[in-house]
Amino acid sequence: MILSSMRRTRATSLATAVGMMLAAGLLAQQPSASAATPPSKAADVKPVGQHFSFRGKRPTFHEDNIEVVVSAADSEGHLSLVESQWTPAFSVRPHYHKYHHETFYILSGQVEWTIGGKTQLMKAGDLVHIPPNTIHSVKVIGPENMHSLMFYQPGGYEEALAIDGMLSKSQKRKRQFQDLLARVGDFYAVDGPGTPWQEPAAGQPRKSAPVFSVRGQRSGRTEANVENIEVALSSVDSEGQLSIIESNWLPGFTAPPHIHKTHGETFYVISGKVEWTVGGETHVLGAGDAVYIPPNVTHSVRVLEKIHSLWIGTPGGLDEGADRVGDMMLIK
């Protein structure tokens, strides 16, 4: 109970901070009786470092059904990674996002996505990628909750949640607040499923084409101490936004201290135990834990128990090889 209260307090603090910024923005649009006094000193900006994220200790929203695994602030704005539980009654009407890519990885349960008039039932291990300006809707199928990860790019999903949580039901019925939430949340509802999309021909670019990635239908490979390596989402399929690689790391797997020059990495542990040392900070991660590693931050890893994990690279390219174009550098 105390832990849950602490998590809600962190979420409330975020909502308050965002609300203050929002209020300042709205007030800035109003005529002022006197000119504002400029600050005497510019605010110091602290570089973003590594971020360890532990299940049960993260900011939560909507009665703890949504956890922010990696926030926009954690990832220098590159993405928000959100873990959520959708109940059997959950559904979202047809809508689109003007500026954001959304990717959902199903951890458990079943869900039905309709994208551009095409419908796909998805289960554990499946993934869907939805580009901007693509009409889509969703509903949970069956009697069980649907447990998923959402990758939202660029980041900021948690800020929209914070503002939504601040508004009362009566405020949400007012047009000005509805417009505000639509802009902040980049959510635009429509009538109907939208124009059907066509799968690009072989060799053609996938620009603005959604992706259904189904476990068991993806190509896989095995390396030393790593098995069942599958590219759940490639850089090409996401228009360079991100890569998501699913794999099992076996006891004995290690990676020496190294950096990546141009991309950040996020590792999410589905099961097992692994020890990460990032920027001089060492933690053991278990099921539901994660770590975000910015570019040029030294890190190493060793597996303690066989792990099933997701390896996310932002921007994309990890599916082309961990040392793509000399991006990886060993640290002695």
N, C-alpha and C positions, 0 to 999 in steps of 0.2 A: 504493500500500500504506500509506504514511504517513497520507494523507488518510482512508482507510477506517478506520485504527486510531483516528485522532482522533475520527471520527464515532461509533465504537463507544464510545470513552471518554466522550463526552458523554452517550450513552444510558445507559451504566453509572452515571455520576454521578447522572443523574435517577433511575434505579432505586434507587440507594443512598439518595438523599434521601427518596424515597417510602417505601422500606423502613423507614427510621428513624422516619418519621412513623407508619407502620403499627405498628411495634413499640411506639412510645410509646402509641399508642391502645390496643393490647392490654394493655400493662402497666397502663394507667390503669384497666382493668377489674378488676385484681387488688387485694386488700387491701394496704394500705401500713402499714408499721410506724410511720411518723411522717408528720406532715402535710408536704406539699410547701411549700417556701419560695417565696413569690410573687416574680416578677421585680421588680427594683428600678426598671426603666424599661421602658415599653412599646416594642415594636419599631417602628422607623420604617417606614412603608409608602410605597413609591415609586409614583407614578402610572404607569400603563401608557402608553407612547408608541408611535410607529410601529414596525413590525417588517418589515424586509426579509429575504426568505427566498430563498436561492440553492441551486439544485440541486447536489448533491454536497457541500454544506457544512452539511447539516441533521442533527439527531439521527436515528439509524436503529435499527430493531429487526429481529429475525428474519433475521439474515444479510443485512442491507441491503435486504431486499425491501419494507420499509415505511419511509417517510420522513415525519417530522412537519413539514408545511409551515407551519402556524400552530397553536400550542398553546393550551390553555385559559389559561395564564398570559399569553400574548401578547395574547389577545383579551378579557381581563377576564372569562373564563369563558363567553363567549357561544358559542364553538364550538371544535372541533378540526378542522383540515383535514389529512387524511392522504393521501399518495400511495403506491400499492402496486402490486406486480406479483404476480398470481395465476398459478400454474403450471397446465398442462392437467389435472393430477390434483386440483386444488383443489375442495373442496366444503364446505358447511356445512349441517348437519342442521336441520330445522325448529326455530325458536326465536322468542322475542320479547324486547323490551326494555320494562320498565315505565315508564321515565321519559325515554328518549331518542328523538329523531327521527334517522333516518339518511337521507342522500341520497347516491347514487352517480352520478357522471358517468363514462362510458366514454371513455377516450382512444384505446384500440386493443384489438383482439381481440374475442372473443364470449363472452357469459355468459348463462346462463338463470336467471331469477328466478321463483320460485313464491311468490306472496303471497296468502294466504287462499284457496288452492286454484286460483288462476289463474296460468298460466305465460306468460312473455313472453321471447323471445329478443332480446337487446340487443347493439348494435354501437357502433362509434365514433360519438360525438355524441349517443347516447341517454342518458337520465337516468331514475332511479327514486327516488321519495321514499317512505319507509316511516315512518308515524307510530308512536308508542308503542302497545304492547299489540296489535300486528299480527303474526300468525305468518307467518314467511317463511323460505325456504331458497334456496340458490344453488349453482350449479356452473358451472365453466368449460366451454365447448364448443369443440371443435376442437383442433388441435395446437399453437396458439400461446398464449403468455402473454396474460393479460388485464390491461391497464394502466388504472388508474382513480384517481379522486379520491373520497374519502369526506368528507362534511360531517356532523359528529357534534355534536348539540345537546341540552342544553348541553355544553360542552367537558369534556374529561377522559379521552378514549380513550387517550391516551399514558400516563396514570398507570396504567391497568389493564395496558397492555403492559409497563410497567416492573415491576410486581409479579409478573406472570406470568413474566417473564424471570428473576426472582430465585429462583423456586421450583424445586426439583429434581423429576425425574419421580416419585420415591417420595413426595415431599410432595404432589404433585398427585393422587396416588391416595387420599390421606386425606380423609375427609369434611369435616373442619373447613376445610381449605384449598380444597376444591371449593366449599363454601358461601361462603367468603371471596371467591374469584374471581368467583362468580356475582353477589354483591352489588356488588363494586367494578366489575366489567365490565358490570353490568346485563344479564346474559345468562342466559336461562332456556329450556332445551331442552324440547321437547315431542314427543309421538308424533303423527304425522299432520300434514296440511297446514293444518288449522284450518278454521273456518267460512267458506265463500265470502262475499266482500263484493260489494255491488251498487254500480255507478256511480250517484252521486246524479243525480236528475233535473235538467234545465236550470233554473237559478235557485236551486237548493237548496244549502245550505252543504255543504262537503266535509269536515266534521268527521270526523277519524280515518279518512279514505279515502286509500288509497295512490295514487300517481300514476306512470303510465308515460308519459314524455315522449319521443317518437320524432322524431329529426331528419328533416326532410322533411314532417312532419305538423304542424309548428308554424307559426303565422302570423309573418310577418316584415315588416320595413320598412327603408327606407334614409334616412339623413340626410346632411348635408354632411360629407364626409370619413369617413363611417361607413357600412358596408354590411352586409347580411345580419344585421340586428339581430333576434334571436329571444329570446323569453322562455322559457327552458328550464324554469324553475319560478317560479310567481307567488306573491305573498304570500297570495292567497286559497287556493291549492292547498296551501300549507305551514302554514295556520292562523296566518299572521303571523310565522312563525319566520324566514324568509329569502326573498330573491329572487335568482335566478341568471339573468343575461342573457349570451347568447353573441353576439359580434359581431366584425367585422373593422374595424380602424381603419387609415385610409390615411395615407401620408406627407402632412404638412400639417396633420394633426389636432393641435390644442392645446387645453388648458383652462387658464385663468388661475388664479392663486392663489385658493383658496376653502376653505370648511369646510362640513361638514354637522353640524347641531346635535344631532341625535338618533340617528343611526345610524352604525355602522362600515362600512367598505368593505374588501373583499379583492379584489385583481386577480391573476389567474393567467394567465401568458402561455403559450399553447400553441405559438405560433410567432411569429417576427419580433423586432424590437427596439424598445424604448420607454424614454424617460428620465422618471423620476419624481423630483420634489423634494417631500419630505414632512418637515414639521417642521424645515426647514433642511438636511436631509440629501438628497443627490442621488446616484442610482445608475442605471445602464443595466441594464434587465432583458431577458433573452433567454428562449428556450424552457425551460420548467420552473421559471422564477423566479416569485416572487410578492411582494406587499407587502400588509400589513394596515395600515389607516389608522383610528385611533379617531375618535370624534366630536370635533369642535372642534379638530382638528389641521389646520393650513394645508397645502394640497398643490396641486401643479400638475403638468402632464404634457405631453410632446410626443412624437409618434411619429417614430422614426428610419427604420424599415422597416415595411412593412405588417405589422400584428400580428393574430393570431387570439387572442382572449382570452375569459376568463370574468370577469364583474363580479358580485360577490356582496355583497349588502347584508344586514346584521343589525342590527335585525330587518328583516322584509320591508317592501316599499313602493317600492323603486326601479323596479319595473315600472310603477308609476303615474306615473313621471316623476322625473327627477333632482332637481327642485325641488318635491317633493311638499309641499304645505301650507307653503311658505316655508322648507323645511329647509335649502336651500343659501344660503350667504351669501358674496359676493365679498369678497376682502380686498385693500385698496388699499395 
